[in-house]
Amino acid sequence: MAWGLATAEMGREPGSVDEYAETMEESRATAFRDQQAFRKAFPAEATPYRMNKTSGAQDRYDEQWKRLVEIGKRKRADKAKLMIEAQSTMFLVGSAEAVT
């Protein structure tokens, strides 16, 4: 989920875990723990990007990011709030059929 939001914010997939951590305002250690957990769960995937695109989740993350930007124009943007709202999208990845 957070990788998808970082991708939406940057307009492209993060080039590294460090870039992801900086974009999502997470500690480097947390980002690497998340990466390790992802790779353990999905050993054939380098990042969540392909799964997010294939499942349609990235389109939803892009829309959620646009909403956050609009909210941010009226008041300070809060990534944590958006991530909570986006959690329902996260479960779609697990139920999406893999396409190669």
C-alpha positions in Angstrom: 0.0 0.0 0.0 2.7 2.5 1.0 4.7 1.6 -2.1 1.7 2.5 -4.2 1.2 5.8 -2.4 4.9 6.6 -2.8 4.6 5.8 -6.5 1.6 8.0 -6.8 3.3 10.9 -5.0 6.5 10.6 -7.1 4.7 9.9 -10.4 6.9 6.9 -10.9 8.1 3.9 -8.9 10.7 4.7 -6.2 14.1 3.9 -7.4 15.3 2.5 -4.1 14.1 1.6 -0.6 15.9 4.7 0.6 14.0 6.9 -1.8 10.7 5.2 -0.8 11.5 5.8 3.0 12.3 9.5 2.3 9.1 9.9 0.3 6.9 8.2 2.8 8.6 9.8 5.8 9.5 6.4 7.3 12.8 5.5 8.9 15.2 3.6 6.8 15.1 0.6 9.2 11.3 0.4 8.9 11.5 0.6 5.1 14.0 -2.2 4.9 11.9 -4.4 7.3 8.9 -3.8 5.1 10.9 -4.7 2.1 12.2 -7.9 3.8 8.6 -8.9 4.7 7.4 -8.2 1.2 10.1 -10.3 -0.4 9.5 -13.2 2.0 5.8 -13.1 1.1 6.4 -12.6 -2.6 9.8 -14.0 -3.5 9.3 -13.7 -7.3 8.6 -9.9 -7.0 11.3 -7.3 -6.6 8.7 -4.6 -5.6 5.0 -4.4 -5.2 4.7 -2.2 -8.4 3.7 -5.0 -10.9 1.2 -6.4 -8.5 -0.3 -2.9 -7.8 -0.6 -2.2 -11.6 -2.0 -5.6 -12.5 -4.6 -5.6 -9.8 -5.7 -2.1 -10.5 -4.7 -1.0 -7.0 -2.2 1.5 -8.3 -5.0 3.4 -10.0 -6.8 3.6 -6.7 -3.6 4.8 -4.9 -3.2 7.5 -7.6 -6.8 8.7 -6.9 -6.3 8.6 -3.2 -3.1 10.6 -3.6 -4.9 13.2 -5.7 -7.5 13.5 -2.9 -4.8 14.0 -0.4 -3.3 16.8 -2.5 -6.7 18.5 -2.7 -7.1 18.2 1.0 -3.6 19.6 1.4 -4.5 22.7 -0.5 -7.1 23.5 2.2 -5.0 22.2 5.2 -1.8 20.4 5.9 -1.6 17.0 4.2 -1.4 14.0 6.5 0.0 10.9 4.9 -0.9 8.7 7.9 -4.6 9.6 7.4 -4.4 8.7 3.8 -2.7 5.4 4.5 -5.5 4.5 6.9 -8.1 5.3 4.2 -6.1 3.3 1.7 -5.9 0.1 3.8 -9.1 -1.3 2.2 -7.2 -1.3 -1.2 -4.4 -3.2 0.3 -6.5 -6.4 0.7 -7.3 -6.4 -3.0 -3.7 -7.3 -3.9 -4.0 -10.6 -2.0 -7.2 -11.5 -3.8 -6.0 -10.4 -7.3 -5.3 -13.0 -9.8 -1.6 -12.9 -10.9 -1.0 -12.0 -14.5 2.4 -12.6 -16.1 
